[in-house]
């Protein structure tokens, strides 16, 4: 009975996919040796149940298949998916954090009235958001033309 309990409660945890599936195969082989073979479909279901939330999309796609998957096929597909996840994780870690700076101006300021700023404007419906040409150093030539009271302050696109 303890082999069936181990098989029913097995989970991937922090181990790799190959080790996880090998441990399932070892338990299934031991059960087969004592006269209690486990159906291949039951092994697939056991393996999918123990994968955890990282493999949620993979598990859903396997369960949605019309034709059942053999345990050996699952092994190959899971190894490939684990490699994909590792590659995606490395890619996400290599991307630098970025922020984009914008100025909000009144739309009429682009028709000759450059001194009027969105914040100083009473007309909100004519406002336009445009990216700053100097977004890398967070300063703008247009904000340096006016007095210090008319300078625009960078606004976070997510917060505001």
N, C-alpha and C positions, 0 to 999 in steps of 0.2 A: 504494500500500500504506500510506502514512503516514496517510491519512485514516481507513482502517479501524482502524489501530492507535490513533489518537487517539480514535475512537469507542469502541473496546473498553476503553480505560483512563481514560475521562473519569469524574470524580467531582464531587460537589457542593462538597465542601470548605466554605469559609466564605462562598461566594457565595449569593445568594438563589435560591429555587426558579425564579423567572422567568428569571434569567440562565443558570442551569444548563440548563434545558430549551431555551432559545433556542440555546445553544451546541450542543446535540445536534441540533437542527433544522437549524442552519447546516451542520454536517458532513454530515448526511443529504442535504441539498439539493445540496451540492457533489458527493457521491458519485452522486446521480441525474443530475447534469449530465454526468458523464463516463461514464455508461452502467452504473452499478452501484447501482441503487436498493435501498434497505433497506426490508424489510417493516415495516409499522406495528407489528406484534407484537414484532418484534426491537427496535424503538426503545423500546417500553414496557419490555421486559426490560432493555435497556441503562440506561434512566433509573432503574429500580428498583434495579439493582445498584450504582449510584453514589451513592445517597442517604445512606448511612451509618446509624449506630445511632439517631440521633434520630428517624428515620422508620421504625423497625423495625415498629411496630404497623401503620402505614399500608401498608407494603410487604407484610406478611403478609396483610392484608385484600384487597389487590388480587390477590395471587397465588392466594388461595382462591376467587376468583370463578369461577362456572361459565361465564359468557360473557366473552370477551376484551374488554379495554378499548382504545379507540383512543387514539392519542397525544394528540390534542387534548382528549379527555375527561380523560386523566391530568393534563394541564396544569391544567385547571380544578380538579380535585379536590386536586391538590398545593398550589395557591395557597391554597385554602380551608383545608387542613390546616396550612399554614405560619402563616396568620393565627390559627388556633386555638392553635397552640403558642406564638405570641407573646403572645396574650391570657393563656394559662395561666401563662406565665413572669412577666408583669407582676403577675398575681394572687398568685402565690407570693411575689414580692418585697415585696408590700404587706402581707402578713400579719405581725403582730408575733410575736416569739418569746414563748411563755407557759410558765409552770410552774404546777402545781397542788399545793397544800400539803394534806397530810392528817395526822391524828393517829390513832394506833393505840391503841385502848382495849380493855380486857377487856369482853366482852359483859355481864358481871354489873355493871359500873359504871353501866349504864343502868337498873339495878333498884334504885338507891339508894346504891350504893357508889361514889361519884364519885372517891374519892381513889386508887383502884387503877388503875394505868396498865398498858398491855400489856407494856411493858418490865419492869416490876416484878412482873408476874404469873407464876406458875409454870404456869398453865393456858394453853397456846397454842391449843388447839382451841376455846376460847370467845372468841377475839379477833375483833374487828370493826374494819374500817377505815372511817372516816367523814370526809368533807371538812370542813375547818374553816370556820367562818363568817367568820373573819378572815384568809382566805387572801391578801388583797391586801397586808397588812403583816407577814405571817409571825409574828404573835403571837396568843395565844389567852387568853381570860379564864380558862379552866379551868387553864391552865398557870401562871397568876399566883396562884392560890389557895393552892397548896401551897408548901412550902419550895423553895429553889433546887435541892436535890438531886432533887426529884420532878418538875421541869419536863421536858416532853418536847421532844425535838429534832426539827425538821422532817426528814422522810425523803424522798429522791428516789424517785419511783414507778418510774423506769426502772432505777436502780442497785440498789435493795434489793428 
